[in-house]
Amino acid sequence: MSSREFRHDQEAIIAEQVRTDRLHQLFRQSMPAVFGSYLAACMLCWLCWDRFQHPVIFGWMLLLTASTAIRVALFIVYFRAPEVERTPQRWELKYWKSLIVSAVIWGGGALVAMPSGDLLAQTIIVLFTVGMSVSAVSCYSAYRNMTLVSVGLVLLPSSLWLLFQPLAMQVGIALATLVFASFVVRFTRKHSDALEAAFRLTREMERAHSISTYAAQTDELTGLKNRRAFFERAQQLFKYAERNRISLCAVMLDMDHFKQINDTYGHQVGDEVLRQMGRVISTVFREADVCGRLGGEEFAVLLPDTTIEMALSIAERLIKAMSALRPGPVESMTASLGIACSAGNSGDLHNLINAADKALYRAKALGRNQVVVAE
């Protein structure tokens, strides 16, 4: 993979993470707003009970109750879903639909309830719609378009209606509301961009830390753990095996005649041999196994919950896989392996590694290209 392709992939990953972060914030912030909008409608009806037509109020509140129940159910399902399922692809459209329905009911209901000859009631309704708009800015700030749609559906119906009324006071209220809406649009864009930049910076820092941590723990030629990382993880695995009384096998591996390969074909070919060796080890051993390059052509693997017979079978598969490798001018590759096993109830990690190492040297003494189990 080229550096440009790598950067492109990283940018795509970060962009998707930022989108997911925005979704999480949207659900966390808007849960209280759902109840707040419903309570605001109840308070508005209470304040203007004698000024509104009661059938209109009952119909409006019935629709608001239904939309609020739907949105609460959506939140419950979202927060109960596993983390991996809380993706923008799965939830953004659902949220959009619930928001539009709720905003249409709120804005349309406020317009229908507007008494034509009561300036005080009209002013109170506009104040409540302005308050709902402010709430939308704070709740949907991570989604600029969502904020604008919500504000427009709630605020504009009543404001536009007032704009075409005969009284100068009514027109003045409408104009003031529209001016406020213009400031909301401007602020929303800046706030949304700032939030997205903050999310992106956080994710980029996490990604950089992850890459640097991986680089510090990984052998650059083979892709396996380096010596320090191997022993750190091996120590943890050994303690786990002792605590849970499970068997733990160690495999020590040393490539045969590697110095001769370097001397004959050069270090570039030797490096390619090591790369292919790392790929074979990663393929043959299991995901739960801990594999590392200790230095030069020497490798070590820890196999948890594994018997000697199982470890021997895996090691023999590795010998077979190596025989099929043809790295450049090298006609064949072989390795010697030593295996030792701990019962999980005594001993020490270094003793286990040393036992496998002694078995490895026995394999070399017996002619190389074979597996020897520690006595």
Beta strands, then each sheet from edge to edge (+ up, - down):
strand 1: 248-255
strand 2: 290-295
strand 3: 298-304
strand 4: 335-342
strand 5: 371-373
sheet 1: 2+ 3- 1+ 4- 5-
end
